Amino acid sequence: MSTKVSDHILERLREWGVDHVFGYPGDGINGLLAAWGRADDQPRFVQSRHEEMSAFEAVGYAKFSGRLGVCAATSGPGAIHLLNGLYDAKLDHVPVLAIVGQTHRTAMGGSYQQEVDLHTLFKDVASEFVETVTVPEQLPNVLDRAIRTAYARRCPTAIIVPGDVQELNYSAPTHEFKMVPSSLDRSAWTAVPSEESLERAAEILNSGDKPAILIGQGAAGARAEVERIAELLGAGVAKALLGKDALSDELPYVTGSIGLLGTQASYELMRDCDTLLTIGSSFPYTQFLPEFGKARGVQIDIDPNMIGMRYPYEVNLVGDSKATLQRLIPMLDVERGGREWYDTVCDNVSRWHGVMERRAQQSADPINPEYVARALDPLLPDNAIVTSDSGSTANWYARHLTMRPGMRSSLSGTLATMGPGVPYAIGAKFAHPDRPAIALVGDGAMQMNGLAELITAAKYRELWEDPRLIVAVWNNHDLNQVTWEMRAMEGAPSFLPSQQLPDVQYAAFARSLGLTGIRVEKPEDVEAAWRAGLEADGPAVLEFLTDPAVPPIPPHATWEQMEATAASILKGDADRASMVKQGFKAKVQEFLPGREKK
């Protein structure tokens, strides 16, 4: 029997080691779907509820496996729906391949049903590589190059296969003029900077008395080296959100997250340092980095296009973080002076942990959202995978969860889109079916798409060796992050028609699908709910009724800024008295050595 183009696509994916494709069916990929039937569902077709979720699941799979994520969709509307997830992959530098259908070649250009100019549609999001397969001989090179480019550039790529091409008999490129052969191999490689640039970097790092290190996801493969250089320099280490799991938070000099969602200890580290080493991060908020001219800087990044643009670094080292640090460390001065700076950093970290503990213990109506995250922290399994959605839950994820060796975590770091928390966790479960996954989600994101993807979790739960997938919903009836941004940045009270959310029974919906569902209305029941979710024999939804008046206070907020926010609230916020009270209670914890729960 002859092999069709669609059969060869799946065969080639298997040869590349692809074992899952996240997608949604449509007649634009009917040929591929038929091939999946002939291939006994290898690689496995994972059906989401929406193509955007397929793309997010592919991103989650890629983030937590280190392998290519693949998503598939039909022409026109299906391809359009992939875009948000593919942009998430582009901005967070994740290798993802999109395979999409197109109308038959005979109809192209004829304003046919569901015909969209897919090259124009994808030319930005898949700017590194997007191509249409028009004849069978073109296929292996197009597919192989799309995969190699996705890996090499850490980006999304796309191939477009018209419906009639999918049904053609496959024939390989021949040894003729204007034929392009292809091959499968993708050998490993490592980039390292020059010896001269390493020596200049070492001189800068050796000259400092108050060194700071900022790491991102690019430092994840260099844990031992980051620890070693931090200890040699006596440096504090702050983490961009995408690097939250790149280094253990149990180390005394790790100050935690940086930025608006960051910690006071990280803010102080950047404010007071005289030397900055940035490793594998493109953290964009310059105002949270040292004042220009106050600190000498060195950056390490594998991407020459992303280096030297966030801070006036004196030396920009283009190379793999691990390999670069291995060459840089022997050049450092091991006979450095006193450790006063190191001790100060560690003291600031310890003090901040106390502030967070006290904030989480403050009373609220009905439940303090910070306490929900704080209660989870000591219960997290050592092999847990944690995803966070965008919104106020990202604040509590960033500040209250302690990453330990072996744990993994991520969120939409650069696009900061709503909606990936649950599909990321589903992608993680296919990448690591033997590990528990926990998604931290606000009620806005849950209503946007999380509820529908619970159906996907229910559909595939039997495939997972460890069937636990916990979706924790902060139910506060408010689009809370934007509400607080309006107050703090615009000086405007909450606009209820845009911000207020209906009260959905998330736990009850989970139970209707045969999943565990627990609604928590009192703070004394929070810990028990987490334990029940972690002990469940399948996916679980934990719905926590939290207080929208508890503010996600930035680490650099002053009393004057708090007063300005309070003034905007008093202009007409529906819950203004409670908000001012909660904000004062949260801020005052920074100035107290200890406090009992009120």
N, C-alpha and C positions, 0 to 999 in steps of 0.2 A: 504494500500500500504506500502511495506517495505521501510525503510529509508536507503539510501546508505551512505557510509562513507563520501562522498562529502557533502551530505545534513547535516550530523551531524557536520562536520567542521563549516559550516556556522551557524548552530544552536548554537554551543558552542561559537562562536565569538559573536553572539548576546547576549548570556547570560553573557558574560564578558563585555558587554556595548560597543562593537566595532560597530561603525555606518558607517565607511568608510574603504574601502580597495583600495589602489592605485596600479594599475597593468596594464599589457599588455597581451593580449591573446596569446595562442599558444597551439599546440595539446598536450603538456605535462600536461596541466591542463584542457583538454576538459571536464573531469568529473566534475570538480569544476564549470566550466562555465555553464554546463547544470544545475547544482544544483542552481546556481544563478538565472537561468531562472525560476526554480520551486519555488524559494523563493521570487519571485517578487523583485529581486535586493536589498535584505536586508541581510547584510549591503550593502550599495551602492558601486558598482564597478566603480571606477573613472579611466577612460582610459587616460593614458598619451600618448606621442608620442614615448617613449623609456623607457625601464625598468629602466635605471639609473635615469630617471626623476621620475619614480614611487617611487623609494627609497628616493630620495631627498624630494618629496612631503610628504612621510610618516614621514621623519625627521622633516620637517617644521611643519606638523600637530602636532607631538609630542612636539616639542619645544614650540609651542604657545598655546597648549591646556593642557599640563601636563598629557595627557593620552597616551596610547599605540598607536603608529603609526604602521600600517600593510601594507605590500606590497606583491604582488603576481606575479609570473612569471613562465614561462614554464621551462622545463628542458634545460640542455645544454646552448645554447647561451643566453636565457633569464635569467637564474640563474647567469651567468657570468656578464651580464650587471648590475645586482643589486649591485655589489661589491663596487663601489666607494661611493654610497650613504650609504651603510651599514658601511663602514669604517668611513664615516663622523659621523654616529651615535655612533660608538664605541669610537672615539677619543673625541667627545663632550659629551659623557655619556648621551645618549638619548635612551629611551625604544622603540625599534622597533622590530617587528616580521616579518620575511620573510617566506612566504609559497611558496614552489617551487615544481614543478613536477619532475618526473624521468621516464625513460623508464620502460616498464613493467618488472616485476620480472623475467619472463621467458627469457628475453633478456639481463638482467644485467650480465656483465662480458663477453659479446660476441662482444665487440667493435661495438655495434649497433649504428645506426644513432642518433646523438645528445646525445649519452651517455657520460657523464662526471662523474668522481669520485667526487660527490658533497660533501661528507664528508671531503675529502682532500681540496676541494675548499673553504669550509666554516670553516675549523677547526681553522683558526686564527681570522677571522672577527667575527664569532659567537662562539668564544672559550668558552664562559660561558655555552652555550647549543646549540647543533645541533644534531638532531636525525631523523632517517628514520622510518616511520610507515610501517610495513610489514604485520600486521594483524589488523582487526578492533578493537579487544579488547585492543590493545595498544594505541589507539587514544586518549581517554580523558586525560590519564595521561601525554602523550607527549605534547599535546597542552596546557594543564593547566600549566604544569611545564615550558614550554617555555614562557608563558605569565607572570607567577609569577617571573621567573628569570629576564626577561627583566625589569620588574618594580623594583625588589629588587636590582639588580646590575646596573640599569640604562645603559643598553647595548642592542645591537642587538642579537637576537636569531633566529634560523631557524629550520623549520620542513620540511622534504622531504617526499612527498607522491607519490609513483609510480602510473602511470596511471591506471593500472589494480586494484590497491587497492582502488582508488577513486570510482570505479564502484561496489565494493563489498557491499553486504547488511551489515549494521552496526549491531553489537551485542556488548553489554556492557560487561566489565570484570565481571567475576562471582566470587563467594566466594569460590575460589579453590586455591590450591597450585600453585605458580608461576603466579598468576594473580595480577595485580597492580591496585587497585582502585584509584579514584581521587575525588577531590571536588573543588568547585568554589571559595570559600571565600578567600579573601585576606585582612585580618584585618590590620588596620593602626598601625604603631609602631614608636617609637622615641628613638634614641640613645642619651645618655648623658654621659659626662665624669665623672670621680670620683670627689668627693669633694676635695680630697687632690690635684689633678692636677689643679682644678679650683683655689685653694688658691695660688698655685705656680704661675699660670698665672697672677692672680691679683697683686701679689707682683712685678712682672716684669713690668706690665703696670703702676702701681702706682709709680714706681721708675723713670720713664722717664720724661724729660722736653720738648722733641720735638717728640711727638708721631705721627706715620703715620699708616693709615689703608689701606690695599689693599683688595678689594672685587672682587669676581667673581660671576658666575651664581648661586653658592651655597648659596649666601646671598640673593637671590631674595625673599625668603619667610620670611625674617627677616628685612624688611625695617625699621620699628619703632625701633627695637632694635639696628640696626646699627646707626641710627640717634642719639639715646640716648647715646650710648657709645662714639660716636664721640664728642658729645657736652660735656659729662662728662670729657673726656680726653683733650678736646681742640685740637683734631686731624684733620689733613687733610685726605681726603678719595680719593684714586686713584682707578681706575676701570680697570680690565682686559677686553678685548673686549667682551667676553661672558657675562660679568656683566654690560654692558653698560646701560641696562634698570633696573638694580637692585636697583638703587638709583637715585633720581632726580638730574639733573645737575643744577637746580635752586638754590640748597643749596650753600651758599657762600664758604664753605670749601671743596666742591667736585672739585678736580683738573682735573677730566676727565680721559681719557684713558692713559694707560701706555705702554711703549715699543717704537718700531720703528715708529708705527702709533700714538704714544701718544702725550701728550702736554708737553710744557716746564714746566708748573706748577707741573705736576706729576713727571717729572725728578728731579726738584729741591726738591720736597717733599722727595723722596727716597734718594737723595744725602745728605741731611742735617739732616735727622731725627736721633734720638737716640733710638727709640723704634718702632718695627714693629709688627702690628697685622694683620694677613692674614686670611680672612674669605671666605671659599667656593671657593677658587681659586687655580689652579695649573699652574699659569703663569710661563712659562719655561725659560724666558730670565734673567738669574741671573745678567747679567751686568747692568740691569735696577733696581735692588734691592740695598739696602744699601751695602756699602763695608763691607766685612767680618770683624767682630770684632768691628765695629762701632756702631751697633745697637743690642739691645737685642730683641729676637723674640718670638712670640707666634703664633701658627697656629690653626685654627679650620676647620675641614673637616669631613664629614660623612663617607668617605671611608678610612679605615686604610691602604689600599694599596697605596694611593696617598698622604700620609701625610709625612712631614718631609724630603722631597727630593729636594726642590728648594732653601732652605736657611738653615743655621745652627740654627734652632729654638731651644730655650731652653725647651719649653713646647709644646707638640703636643696634642691638645685636639680632640679626636675622638668623634664626636657627631653632631647632627642636629644643624645648625647655630642658629636658633631661640631659641630652648630649651637651648642650651649652653649659649648664651648671656643672656638669662633671669636669669640664675643662676650666671653668672659672674658679671653682672652689680651691684648687691647689695654689692659686695666685693670691689668695687672701691672707692678710696678716693675722696669724693665730695668736700673736702676743699683744692683743689689744688691751686697752686700759681698763678702767673701772666699769662696773656694771650698774651704775646708778640709773641710766636710761632704761635698761632692761627691767630693773626692779620697779621703776615707775610705770612702765607699760603693764607689767603683771598686776600691780596694785590697781591700775585703772580697770583692767579686765575683771578682777575680783569685785571691785566696787560696782561695776555695771551689772554683773550677775545678781548682786543684791538688790539693785534697783528694779530689775526685771521680776525678781521673785516677789518683791513688795507690790509692784504694779498688778501682777497677776492675782494677788490675794485681796485686792480692793473689792468691796461690794459693788454690785451693779444690778440693773433691773432688766431681765431676770438673771442673766449670767454674764460675767465678764468675759469678753472674747479672748483676752489674753490668757485667762485661766484655762480655757479649752486647749490651747496649744501647749501651755506649761504642764498640764496634767498628762499629756501624751508623752512628753519628752523622756521621762525615766522608763516608760513602758515600751519604747521603740525596740523591736528586735534588732539584733546586731546585723542582720542581713536585709533590713528593710529597704525598700525603694519608696521614696516620698516625692510626690509631685504637688506643686502648688499652682492654683490658678492666679490670675491677676486680680487686683483689688485689695481690700484691706486685709484679707487673709494672708497675702504675701508679706505684710508687715510682721504678723505673728509667726509665720514660717521662718522669716529671716532672723528674728530676734530671739525666739524661744526654743527652737529645736537645736539640740546638740548633735552635730554629725560626728560619729565615731568611725574608726577604721572599718571598712567593709560595707558601710551604708552608702546608698546612692540617693541623689536628689536632683531635681531640676524644675524649671518653669520657663515660660516664654520670656527670655531675658531682655531682648532688644526690641522686638515688636511689642512685647507686653500686651498681647491680645487676650481678650476674654475667651474662655472656652476650652483651653487645652488640658486642664487638670485631669478630667476623667479619661479622655482618649489617650493622653500620655500614659496614664496608669495601665490602660488596657494594652497599649503597645509594649510597656514594660513587662507585663505578664507573659506575652508571647516571646519576649527576649529571654526572660528568666522565669519559667513556669514554676520553679521550685522556691521562689522567694515571695514574701508578702509585699503587696503594693498598697500605699495609702495616699489618697488624693484629698487635698485640703482645698475646699471650694466654697465660695460665697453663694448666697441664694440667687444673685443675678446670673452668674455663670451657670448655675445648676438649671435655672429656668431656660437659659439660652440653648443649651444642648446636653447638659449632663443627664437630665432625666431620660432622654431618648437613648443615650449610650449605656444606661443601666440595662437596657434590653440586650445590647451586645454582650455585656458582662454575663448576663443570665444565659445567653445562648452558648457561650464558650467555656463556662466554668468547669465543665467536666474534663477539659483538656489540660487543666493546670494541676501539676503535681501538688503544689500548695495552693488551694483554691481561694485563699484569702485576698480579697480586694476591698479595702475599706474606703468608702467615700464619706468624708466628714463635711457636713454642710453647716456653715455659720448662717443661721436664719435670723436676720434682723430687719427684714421687710424694707431694706434700703440699699441703694447702690452706693455703698458707704464711702469707698475711696474717692469717687468723684464728688460726693456730697462734701467731704472734708476739704477737698481741693478747692471747691467753690468758696468755701468759707475762708480758707487761709490765703488763697491766691487772688481771688476776685473780690473779697470783702463782701460777699453776697450770702444771704441766708439760703437754706435748702429750698429748691423749687420742687415742691412735692409732685406735680404732674409728671416730671421727668425722673424723679429719684425714688419715689415710693413704689414698693413691690407688693404684689398680692401674697398672702400667706398660703403657701402650697404645702400640702402634707407629704413631704419627701419620704419619710419613713414608711408611711402607709402605702405609697406608690411602690416602694421597694418590696414590701410584703406581698403586694398584688402580683409581683413577678416571681414569687417563691424565694425571695432573698430575705436576709435578716434586716429588719428595720426597727430602729430605736429612736424615739423622740425624747429629748432631754429638756426639761423645763426648769430644773432646779440645780444650783451649783453642786450640791452634795451628791448628785447622781452622775456627774461628769466622768469621774474616774472609773466608776463601775461600767459605764457605757463603753469607754475605750477598751476595758478588759474584755467585755462581751464581744466586741467587734474582733479583737485579736484572737479570741477563742472560737469564733464562728467557723463552721465547716464550709463556708462559701462566701461570696460577696455580701457586704453589709453596708447599709446606709445609717450613719449616726447623725441625727438632726439636732443641733444645739440651738436653742432659742437665746440669742445673744443681744446685748444692749448696743444699739447704734450710737449711743452718746459717748462711748469710750473712744477717745481720739487717738489716731496713729501719729503721735507727736514725733517730729523729726529730731534727730540727735542734737542738732545745733539750735533748737528752738530756745529763744530767750523769753524772759518774763514779758518784755515789751511786745514780742510777736504773739505770745499767748493772749495778751490784753487786746491786741488788734483783732485777733480771731474772735475773742469773746465779744468785742464790740459789734462785729459783723453778725454774729449769732443773735445778739440782742435786738438787732434791727427787725427781727420778725420770724425767727425759727420756731417751728411748732413745739420743739422740745428743748427750748433754749436754757431753761434753768438747770435741767439735768446735764446738759452738755458742758456748761461752765463748771458745774460741780465736779464732773468726772475729769475734765481737763486739769483742773486745779489739783485734784487728788493724784493724778498720774504724774504731773510735773513735780510736785513737792517730794515725791519719793527719791528724787535725785539728791536731795539735800539732807536726808535723814539717815542715820546709821542703822536703824532697824525700827520695825513697826509691827504691831499686832494687827491681825485682820479686823476690820471694822464691820 
